[in-house]
Protein backbone atom coordinates (compact mmCIF):
# COMPACT_ATOMS: atom_id res chain seq x y z
CA UNK A 1 0.00 0.00 0.00
CA UNK A 2 1.28 3.46 -0.88
CA UNK A 3 2.21 5.79 1.97
CA UNK A 4 0.97 8.79 -0.01
CA UNK A 5 -2.75 9.52 0.34
CA UNK A 6 -4.62 10.75 -2.70
CA UNK A 7 -4.91 14.22 -1.16
CA UNK A 8 -1.14 14.67 -0.78
CA UNK A 9 0.86 17.56 -2.19
CA UNK A 10 4.07 16.84 -4.13
CA UNK A 11 6.85 19.43 -4.27
CA UNK A 12 9.00 18.62 -7.30
CA UNK A 13 12.48 20.16 -7.27
CA UNK A 14 14.57 19.77 -10.43
CA UNK A 15 18.09 21.13 -10.15
CA UNK A 16 21.45 21.27 -11.82
CA UNK A 17 24.43 21.26 -9.45
CA UNK A 18 27.54 23.34 -9.84
CA UNK A 19 30.95 21.77 -9.33
CA UNK A 20 31.38 23.64 -6.04
CA UNK A 21 31.56 22.08 -2.59
CA UNK A 22 30.19 18.56 -3.08
CA UNK A 23 30.86 17.69 0.57
CA UNK A 24 29.04 20.76 1.86
CA UNK A 25 26.12 20.03 -0.43
CA UNK A 26 25.88 16.42 0.73
CA UNK A 27 25.93 17.49 4.37
CA UNK A 28 23.25 20.15 3.80
CA UNK A 29 21.04 17.79 1.78
CA UNK A 30 21.22 15.16 4.51
CA UNK A 31 20.39 17.76 7.18
CA UNK A 32 17.38 18.98 5.19
CA UNK A 33 15.99 15.45 4.75
CA UNK A 34 16.38 14.89 8.49
CA UNK A 35 14.72 18.22 9.31
CA UNK A 36 11.87 17.71 6.83
CA UNK A 37 11.18 14.36 8.47
CA UNK A 38 10.40 16.13 11.75
CA UNK A 39 7.91 18.56 10.21
CA UNK A 40 4.15 18.14 10.65
CA UNK A 41 2.56 16.78 7.48
CA UNK A 42 5.77 15.35 5.98
CA UNK A 43 4.99 12.06 4.22
CA UNK A 44 8.25 11.14 2.47
CA UNK A 45 10.80 11.98 -0.17
CA UNK A 46 12.22 10.50 -3.38
CA UNK A 47 15.44 11.77 -4.91
CA UNK A 48 17.82 10.91 -7.77
CA UNK A 49 20.78 12.66 -9.40
CA UNK A 50 22.44 11.75 -12.69
CA UNK A 51 26.08 11.91 -13.72
CA UNK A 52 25.19 15.14 -15.57
CA UNK A 53 24.57 16.73 -12.11
CA UNK A 54 20.84 17.13 -12.81
CA UNK A 55 18.67 15.89 -9.98
CA UNK A 56 15.01 15.49 -9.15
CA UNK A 57 13.75 15.50 -5.59
CA UNK A 58 10.07 15.07 -4.80
CA UNK A 59 8.88 15.68 -1.27
CA UNK A 60 5.37 14.67 -0.26
CA UNK A 61 3.21 16.61 2.19
CA UNK A 62 -0.20 16.00 3.74
CA UNK A 63 -1.56 19.30 2.42
CA UNK A 64 -0.66 22.70 1.00
CA UNK A 65 -0.29 24.21 4.47
CA UNK A 66 2.37 21.65 5.43
CA UNK A 67 4.26 22.20 2.15
CA UNK A 68 4.12 25.97 2.64
CA UNK A 69 5.32 25.68 6.23
CA UNK A 70 8.35 23.72 4.96
CA UNK A 71 9.03 26.38 2.33
CA UNK A 72 8.97 29.03 5.06
CA UNK A 73 10.99 27.11 7.68
CA UNK A 74 13.97 29.31 8.71
CA UNK A 75 16.62 26.57 8.44
CA UNK A 76 15.28 25.49 5.05
CA UNK A 77 15.36 29.12 3.86
CA UNK A 78 19.00 29.45 4.93
CA UNK A 79 20.02 26.29 3.06
CA UNK A 80 17.99 27.37 0.01
CA UNK A 81 19.92 30.66 -0.04
CA UNK A 82 23.23 28.80 0.27
CA UNK A 83 22.14 26.60 -2.64
CA UNK A 84 21.51 29.63 -4.82
CA UNK A 85 24.92 31.04 -3.90
CA UNK A 86 27.02 27.85 -4.18
CA UNK A 87 25.41 24.59 -5.17
CA UNK A 88 22.94 25.21 -7.98
CA UNK A 89 23.40 26.62 -11.45
CA UNK A 90 19.62 26.42 -11.95
CA UNK A 91 16.50 24.87 -10.55
CA UNK A 92 12.78 24.55 -11.22
CA UNK A 93 10.16 23.92 -8.58
CA UNK A 94 6.65 22.60 -9.17
CA UNK A 95 3.89 21.97 -6.64
CA UNK A 96 1.24 19.44 -7.60
CA UNK A 97 -1.65 17.53 -6.08
CA UNK A 98 -1.30 13.77 -5.94
CA UNK A 99 -4.49 12.29 -7.34
CA UNK A 100 -3.43 8.65 -7.31
CA UNK A 101 -0.53 6.70 -5.88
CA UNK A 102 0.43 3.05 -5.75
CA UNK A 103 3.50 0.89 -5.28
CA UNK A 104 4.66 -2.29 -6.98
CA UNK A 105 7.45 -4.54 -5.74
CA UNK A 106 8.81 -7.76 -7.16
CA UNK A 107 8.62 -10.52 -4.55
C-alpha positions in Angstrom: 0.0 0.0 0.0 1.3 3.5 -0.9 2.2 5.8 2.0 1.0 8.8 0.0 -2.8 9.5 0.3 -4.6 10.8 -2.7 -4.9 14.2 -1.2 -1.1 14.7 -0.8 0.9 17.6 -2.2 4.1 16.8 -4.1 6.8 19.4 -4.3 9.0 18.6 -7.3 12.5 20.2 -7.3 14.6 19.8 -10.4 18.1 21.1 -10.1 21.5 21.3 -11.8 24.4 21.3 -9.5 27.5 23.3 -9.8 31.0 21.8 -9.3 31.4 23.6 -6.0 31.6 22.1 -2.6 30.2 18.6 -3.1 30.9 17.7 0.6 29.0 20.8 1.9 26.1 20.0 -0.4 25.9 16.4 0.7 25.9 17.5 4.4 23.3 20.2 3.8 21.0 17.8 1.8 21.2 15.2 4.5 20.4 17.8 7.2 17.4 19.0 5.2 16.0 15.5 4.7 16.4 14.9 8.5 14.7 18.2 9.3 11.9 17.7 6.8 11.2 14.4 8.5 10.4 16.1 11.8 7.9 18.6 10.2 4.1 18.1 10.7 2.6 16.8 7.5 5.8 15.4 6.0 5.0 12.1 4.2 8.2 11.1 2.5 10.8 12.0 -0.2 12.2 10.5 -3.4 15.4 11.8 -4.9 17.8 10.9 -7.8 20.8 12.7 -9.4 22.4 11.7 -12.7 26.1 11.9 -13.7 25.2 15.1 -15.6 24.6 16.7 -12.1 20.8 17.1 -12.8 18.7 15.9 -10.0 15.0 15.5 -9.2 13.7 15.5 -5.6 10.1 15.1 -4.8 8.9 15.7 -1.3 5.4 14.7 -0.3 3.2 16.6 2.2 -0.2 16.0 3.7 -1.6 19.3 2.4 -0.7 22.7 1.0 -0.3 24.2 4.5 2.4 21.7 5.4 4.3 22.2 2.2 4.1 26.0 2.6 5.3 25.7 6.2 8.3 23.7 5.0 9.0 26.4 2.3 9.0 29.0 5.1 11.0 27.1 7.7 14.0 29.3 8.7 16.6 26.6 8.4 15.3 25.5 5.1 15.4 29.1 3.9 19.0 29.5 4.9 20.0 26.3 3.1 18.0 27.4 0.0 19.9 30.7 0.0 23.2 28.8 0.3 22.1 26.6 -2.6 21.5 29.6 -4.8 24.9 31.0 -3.9 27.0 27.9 -4.2 25.4 24.6 -5.2 22.9 25.2 -8.0 23.4 26.6 -11.4 19.6 26.4 -11.9 16.5 24.9 -10.6 12.8 24.5 -11.2 10.2 23.9 -8.6 6.7 22.6 -9.2 3.9 22.0 -6.6 1.2 19.4 -7.6 -1.6 17.5 -6.1 -1.3 13.8 -5.9 -4.5 12.3 -7.3 -3.4 8.7 -7.3 -0.5 6.7 -5.9 0.4 3.0 -5.7 3.5 0.9 -5.3 4.7 -2.3 -7.0 7.4 -4.5 -5.7 8.8 -7.8 -7.2 8.6 -10.5 -4.5 
